[in-house]
Every structure is written in structure tokens, then in C-alpha cells.
Amino acid sequence: MRKVDKGVIKDEKSIIKDDLIAQLAIKGATQKFYISLVDDYVSLWQIKNNLIEDIEKRGVSVEYNNGGGQKGYKKNDSIAELNKTNAQMLKILSELGLRGADIKSCDIDDEL
């Protein structure tokens, strides 16, 4: 399971934001509108990480109980939301004419 220190996530988040803003600056697109889209991208990046964490924790199928005696398993809604979130992130990058930051993945499991 993916366990990441909140400080590592914050640093990675800052690196991604700074890299995207630097790419905008090179293109001369430093207006607030563009910076706001970068902020939206970074927010979606955090949501994406939370969805991945949920899928890793609960799996692709989750148990449900509707209280009326019906129990069973259903698909984890985080999977569909992850796909939608990734698609929106790609749309933002495309709209800005940017590419994602080149960041090494931080996987703390190796240290545990």
C-alpha cells in the first residue's frame, strides 16, 4: 500500500506547480487566468492521489449494505472518478499548451 509523508506530497505538489508556472512564463502566459488553471490542475492532482490511495486501500470492489437487508459488493466509484480526474487534468494541460512536470515518484514503502 502506498504510504506517503504529507511533507513529501506538499513538496512534490510545489515542484509540479512551479514547473508548470515556469513553462507558462517561457510562453509569456503569466496572466492570472493561466495561473488559476495551474491551481486547478494542482488541486486535481491532489484529488487524483487521494483516489489512488482509496483504490489501494479498499480495492476495486467495495462492500455495501443498504440497511434493508441487502448486502454485497459493488465497484469502487473511485476508479471512475480517477479516470474522469485524469482526463480533466490532461485537458487543462492541453488548453495551456503544457506538459506535466518530470517528477520522480516518491514511494515510501521501500523504507518501511
Protein Blocks (a to p, Z undefined) as FASTA:
>chain_A
ZZddfklmmmmmmmmmmmmmmmmmmnopabfklmmmmmmmmmmmmmmmmmmmmmmmnomb
dcddehnopacddddfklmmmmmmmmmmmmmmmmnopacdddddddfklmZZ
